[in-house]
């Protein structure tokens, strides 16, 4: 059942403020507790799911050669024990109570692997404190994990020792204007109404497209998907080669191309050709250019702020609460009941 618009207004303020104040997160100065136990590492493995995984994905987009593994499952990355000993395993759970991350922490602790933690609190911080492990305690603002991307990104940069990137992201507090992006986000939400967004990008920017998808799912409360070029040129696009018999299957989708001038001539050509082919088949397409100035982090986070507004106004258009994720909580409750916790 859709919620009445008047009812929604009473519960959206927190997400609204989180988006408006997002640039302020880059003023946050993360502090590593128990830093004396933190050795110098050249390799890292982040264990995180949901919103806690997103910062690591973005940092891999920023620096593809970064020696960083992103693991989003139970346990630890599938590496030999001698290699895991060479990685700082960073258990990242915004709430501090994520089942998969706690499982990884306990396994790493039991096997004596180098370990650190990032969370606002919960069981993860309790264990890190009790074990004397290095940890960063994120600000307790009450916002959703997907809305705390600035805090979590800076915390991860701190553990990675990327001091220059910490300085660069701090500048976003002044250069990133979240409020100015709202009109474009509202217009985009209206344009996408009654459609399922499919967000495309280059492989290099897939983390950005994935973030867009997540925001439409969690904030907008709608189905949304993402894909990356050139891979989808070899498979997925064929599913949208519309014929009379498949028109009804393709009608719900609206394609958003995230075009980056830095992707290179061949990738830009692929986007151009695919856009033309989709339009020839009467598929709705919108191309959004990523910012060309301000550096990598400004380019990425300005795009994600637009996604925040689009997802936020999408939720309002359908009479949904853009903040809470009741199905996720319902799923967790059933899992806990089944495990006897």
ABEGO torsion letter per residue (X at the ends): XBBBAAAAAAAAAAAAAAAAAAAAAAABBBBBBGAAABBBBABBBBBBBEAAAAAAAAAAAABAABBBBBBBBBEBBBBBAAAAAABBBBBBBAAGABAAAAAAAAAAAAAGBBBBBBBAEEAAAAAAAAAGBBBBBBBBAGBBAAAAAAAAAAAAAAAAGBAAAAAAAAAAAAABBAAAAAAAAAAAAAAABGBBBBBBBBAAAAAAAAAAAAAAAAAAGBBBBBBBOAAAAAAAAAAABBBAAAAAAAAABBBBBBBBAAAEAAAAAAAAAAAAAAAAAGBBBBBBBBBABGEAAAAAAAAAAAAAAAAAAAAAAAGBBAABBAAAAAAAAAAAAAAGX
